[in-house]
Amino acid sequence: MPTVRIPPGSPEAQYRRAGLMIVMTCLLLTSVVTLLLSGPLEVQRTDRLLLGLLVVKNAAYLLWLWRAPQQFQLVGALELGGEILAALYRMHDVLLLDHTAHGLSGYSYWLALPYLVASLTFPAGAALAAVTPYLLGLGVLGAAYWQADAVPDVLRQDNTNAWLQMLLMHTTFMAVITLQQQLRRRYAHAVALAERKSAQALLDPLTGLPGRRALHDLLDGPHADLSVVYFDLDHFKRVNDTYGHDVGDDVLRHVARGARASVRAGDRVGRWGGEEFLILVRGDAGVAAQIAGRLREHLRAHPHPVAGAVTISCGVAQRRPGEDTASALRRADQALYAAKRAGRDTIELAPPDAA
């Protein structure tokens, strides 16, 4: 059997395991119902024993899938191998031993199941490799049936026609399932690419912090006791003019690292644009001012290796009940300008009743 590994815990693995669990549940119910409805005749004793073993097997595989989800491919491979061997053995008996059987027997309903199990267990190429020998084996049995001298001509004609139709149907199953798997893989790749691009669009590429769009989404949410620290770097233009933009970019990354180290687990920090940053604090303005002070102390204790000490001016505004995002940001911005007018490297709080 193919052993192409699918990453455990991935959405694809979860989908395939869920599909196998549905298949095994249906097989368990079918085997239980068939066992209960089978008659007490002596000639059926062997069949009843086999049905009992199927019930145990299906229940064991279902429990295995539930208890060890990362091993779904092993369970699927074992189930697939058993189905293929059982199908070929049963069809050998029906066609080459029991020549008086009409049609292809009731077991023919289950002959297509290996294609479904293979498609859930392996990717497209591996699934196709797993079931191709099965289809070839069915074809060989059909050819042997056609050439068997002991088969009455009437049965040969009727059953061979049905057998050819079944092989064509199985070939169609293989083609459709392979196409479906390829389309699903392309879809999953497209979704993953879209999610990655969406995440990149929400992050500032320079600092790796949430960008303006992501911060807007966070601010627009229903938050109670949310305060905003709006800060920027003092005299940042001098850094670019003196050391160049490469050093300026590294200073921004340096401040971003310091902001990450200064906030609490429930707070969020992001780059608003240029040398401006936002910190969203769970708490009132006093708590937010403490976070801002912690960041200022961190930057004092950790100067940039080229540009030296970096100072910031901070404006703090506590979001009022029912206040919209624009109003809260405007008050934080006013407090930031007040900090700059006060001489920079300081923290100013917006009055809670400011317009």
C-alpha positions in Angstrom: 0.0 0.0 0.0 1.2 3.6 -0.6 2.5 5.4 2.4 2.2 9.1 1.4 1.9 10.9 4.7 -0.6 13.7 5.2 0.4 16.2 8.0 -1.4 15.2 11.2 -3.9 17.7 12.5 -4.1 19.6 9.2 -7.6 20.4 7.8 -7.0 17.8 5.1 -6.2 15.1 7.7 -9.3 16.1 9.7 -11.5 15.9 6.7 -10.1 12.5 5.6 -10.4 11.0 9.1 -14.0 12.3 9.4 -14.8 10.7 6.1 -13.3 7.3 7.2 -15.3 7.5 10.4 -18.5 7.9 8.5 -17.6 5.0 6.2 -16.8 2.8 9.2 -19.9 3.8 11.0 -22.1 2.8 8.0 -20.2 -0.5 7.7 -20.7 -1.2 11.4 -24.4 -0.5 11.2 -24.8 -2.6 8.0 -23.0 -5.6 9.5 -25.0 -5.4 12.7 -28.3 -5.2 10.8 -27.3 -8.0 8.4 -26.3 -10.2 11.4 -29.6 -9.6 13.2 -31.6 -10.4 10.1 -29.7 -13.5 9.1 -31.7 -16.7 9.6 -30.8 -19.6 12.0 -30.3 -22.2 9.3 -27.3 -24.5 9.8 -25.9 -23.7 6.4 -25.7 -20.0 7.5 -23.5 -20.7 10.5 -20.3 -19.8 8.7 -21.8 -16.6 7.3 -23.1 -15.6 10.7 -19.6 -16.2 12.2 -18.1 -14.0 9.4 -20.7 -11.3 10.0 -19.8 -11.4 13.7 -16.1 -10.9 12.9 -17.0 -8.0 10.6 -19.0 -6.3 13.4 -16.0 -6.6 15.7 -13.6 -5.4 13.0 -15.7 -2.4 12.1 -16.2 -1.5 15.7 -12.5 -1.8 16.4 -11.5 0.4 13.5 -14.1 3.0 14.4 -12.7 3.1 18.0 -9.2 3.3 16.6 -10.0 6.3 14.5 -11.6 8.0 17.4 -8.8 7.3 19.9 -5.9 7.8 17.6 -6.8 10.4 14.9 -3.2 10.7 13.7 -3.2 7.1 12.6 -6.2 7.4 10.2 -4.0 6.5 7.2 -3.0 3.2 8.8 -6.6 2.3 9.6 -7.7 3.3 6.1 -4.9 1.2 4.5 -5.9 -1.9 6.6 -9.5 -1.5 5.7 -8.7 -1.0 2.1 -6.5 -4.1 1.9 -9.2 -6.2 3.6 -11.9 -4.9 1.3 -9.8 -5.7 -1.8 -8.9 -9.2 -0.7 -12.4 -10.0 0.3 -13.9 -8.6 -2.9 -11.5 -10.6 -5.1 -12.0 -13.8 -3.1 -15.8 -13.5 -3.2 -15.9 -12.7 -6.9 -13.6 -15.6 -7.6 -16.1 -17.9 -5.8 -19.1 -16.4 -7.6 -17.7 -16.5 -11.1 -15.3 -19.5 -11.2 -16.7 -21.9 -8.6 -20.5 -21.2 -8.2 -21.3 -21.2 -11.9 -25.0 -21.4 -11.2 -25.2 -18.0 -9.5 -27.3 -15.5 -11.3 -25.9 -12.1 -11.9 -22.9 -11.0 -9.8 -24.4 -11.8 -6.3 -25.4 -9.3 -3.6 -21.8 -8.6 -2.8 -21.4 -6.7 -6.0 -23.0 -3.6 -4.3 -19.9 -3.3 -2.1 -17.3 -3.7 -4.9 -17.0 0.0 -5.4 -16.3 0.8 -1.7 -12.4 0.4 -2.0 -12.3 3.5 -4.4 -14.0 5.6 -1.7 -11.8 4.3 1.1 -8.7 4.8 -1.0 -9.7 8.4 -1.9 -10.1 9.2 1.8 -6.9 7.5 2.9 -4.4 8.7 0.3 -3.8 11.7 -2.0 -4.8 11.3 -5.6 -1.7 9.6 -7.1 -1.3 7.2 -4.2 -5.0 6.4 -4.1 -4.9 5.6 -7.8 -1.9 3.4 -7.3 -3.7 1.5 -4.5 -6.8 0.6 -6.5 -5.4 0.0 -10.0 -4.3 -3.5 -9.1 -7.8 -4.1 -7.7 -9.5 -3.1 -11.0 -7.0 -5.2 -12.9 -7.8 -8.2 -10.7 -11.5 -7.8 -11.3 -10.8 -7.7 -15.1 -8.7 -10.9 -14.9 -11.5 -12.6 -13.1 -14.0 -11.5 -15.8 -11.7 -12.8 -18.5 -11.3 -16.1 -16.7 -15.0 -16.4 -16.3 -15.5 -15.8 -20.1 -13.1 -18.5 -21.0 -14.2 -21.1 -18.4 -15.7 -24.2 -20.1 -17.9 -25.1 -17.1 -19.9 -21.9 -17.4 -23.2 -22.3 -19.2 -23.5 -20.1 -22.3 -26.6 -18.4 -21.0 -24.9 -17.4 -17.7 -21.7 -16.5 -19.5 -23.5 -14.0 -21.8 -25.6 -12.5 -19.0 -22.9 -12.2 -16.4 -20.1 -11.1 -18.8 -22.3 -8.2 -19.9 -23.0 -7.2 -16.3 -19.3 -7.6 -15.5 -18.2 -5.3 -18.3 -20.7 -2.7 -17.3 -19.4 -2.9 -13.7 -15.8 -2.5 -14.8 -16.7 0.6 -16.8 -18.5 1.9 -13.8 -15.5 1.3 -11.6 -13.2 3.0 -14.1 -15.5 6.0 -14.0 -15.3 6.0 -10.2 -11.5 6.0 -10.4 -11.5 8.9 -12.9 -14.0 11.0 -11.0 -12.4 10.4 -7.6 -9.0 11.3 -9.0 -10.3 14.5 -10.6 -12.1 15.3 -7.4 -8.9 14.9 -5.3 -6.9 17.0 -7.7 -9.5 19.8 -7.5 -9.7 19.5 -3.7 -5.9 19.8 -3.5 -5.9 22.9 -5.7 -8.8 24.4 -3.7 -6.9 23.7 -0.4 -3.8 25.3 -1.9 -5.7 28.4 -3.1 -7.4 28.7 0.4 -4.0 28.4 2.1 -2.4 31.0 -0.2 -5.4 33.4 0.3 -5.2 33.0 4.1 -1.4 33.6 4.0 -1.8 36.7 1.8 -4.6 37.9 4.1 -2.5 37.5 7.2 0.4 39.3 5.5 -1.9 42.1 4.5 -2.9 42.5 8.2 0.8 42.6 9.3 3.3 45.4 8.9 6.0 43.9 6.7 8.8 45.9 8.5 8.1 45.2 12.1 5.9 42.1 11.9 3.3 43.8 14.1 -0.3 44.1 13.3 -0.8 46.9 10.8 -3.3 49.7 10.6 -6.1 47.5 9.1 -5.7 44.9 11.8 -5.7 47.5 14.5 -8.9 49.0 13.1 -10.5 45.5 13.3 -9.4 45.2 16.9 -10.7 48.7 17.8 -14.0 48.1 16.2 -14.7 45.0 18.3 -17.0 45.2 21.4 -14.4 45.8 24.1 -15.1 47.0 27.6 -12.4 49.0 29.5 -10.2 49.5 26.5 -7.6 52.2 26.5 -5.4 53.3 23.7 -1.7 54.3 23.9 -0.8 56.3 20.8 3.0 57.0 20.6 5.6 57.9 18.2 9.4 58.2 18.2 10.9 61.6 19.1 13.0 63.2 16.5 12.9 60.2 14.2 13.7 62.3 11.1 17.2 63.0 12.7 17.9 59.2 12.8 17.1 58.8 9.1 19.1 62.0 8.2 22.1 61.0 10.3 22.3 57.3 9.9 20.3 56.5 6.8 17.0 54.8 6.3 18.3 51.3 6.9 19.3 52.2 10.4 15.9 54.0 10.7 14.1 50.9 9.8 16.1 48.9 12.3 15.2 51.5 15.0 11.5 50.9 14.2 12.1 47.2 14.6 14.0 47.8 17.8 11.0 49.8 19.2 8.6 47.1 18.1 10.5 44.5 20.0 10.5 46.7 23.0 6.8 47.2 22.8 6.2 43.5 22.5 8.3 43.0 25.7 6.4 45.7 27.6 2.8 44.8 27.0 0.8 42.2 29.0 -0.6 39.0 27.5 -4.0 40.5 26.8 -2.7 43.7 25.3 -2.0 44.3 21.6 0.6 46.5 20.0 0.7 47.5 16.3 2.3 49.9 13.9 -0.1 52.7 12.9 2.1 54.1 10.2 5.5 55.7 9.8 7.0 56.1 13.3 3.6 55.9 15.0 2.4 52.9 17.0 -0.7 52.0 19.0 -1.0 49.8 22.1 -4.5 48.5 22.9 -4.7 48.0 26.7 -7.3 46.0 28.6 -7.9 48.4 31.4 -8.5 52.1 32.2 -6.2 55.0 31.3 -4.1 54.5 34.5 -3.2 51.0 33.5 -2.5 52.1 30.0 -0.2 54.9 31.3 1.7 52.2 33.3 2.2 50.2 30.1 3.5 53.2 28.3 5.8 54.0 31.2 7.1 50.4 31.1 7.9 50.8 27.4 9.8 54.1 28.0 11.9 52.5 30.7 12.6 49.5 28.5 13.9 51.8 25.7 16.1 53.7 28.2 17.6 50.5 29.4 18.1 49.1 25.9 19.5 51.8 23.6 19.8 51.0 19.9 23.4 49.8 19.0 23.8 52.5 16.4 21.3 55.3 17.0 21.6 55.2 20.8 18.8 56.0 23.2 15.3 56.2 21.7 12.6 58.2 23.4 8.9 58.3 22.7 6.0 60.6 23.3 2.7 58.9 24.4 -0.9 60.0 24.4 -3.4 57.8 26.4 -7.2 57.8 26.0 -9.7 55.5 27.7 -12.5 54.5 25.4 -15.8 55.8 26.7 -18.9 53.6 26.7 -20.5 53.7 23.2 -17.6 55.8 21.8 -16.6 55.0 18.2 -13.1 54.3 17.1 -12.5 57.6 15.4 -13.3 59.5 18.5 -11.1 57.5 20.8 -8.2 57.8 18.4 -8.7 61.5 18.0 -8.5 62.0 21.8 -5.4 59.8 22.0 -3.9 61.9 19.1 -4.6 65.1 21.0 -3.0 63.7 24.1 0.1 62.7 22.0 0.4 66.3 20.7 0.1 67.5 24.2 3.0 65.3 25.2 5.1 66.7 22.4 4.3 70.3 23.4 5.3 69.3 27.0 8.8 68.6 25.7 8.6 65.0 24.3 9.7 61.8 26.1 6.6 62.0 28.3 3.1 60.6 28.7 -0.2 62.6 28.6 -3.7 61.4 29.4 -6.7 62.6 27.5 -9.4 64.0 29.7 -12.2 61.4 29.8 -14.8 64.0 28.9 -12.8 65.6 26.1 -14.6 66.2 22.8 
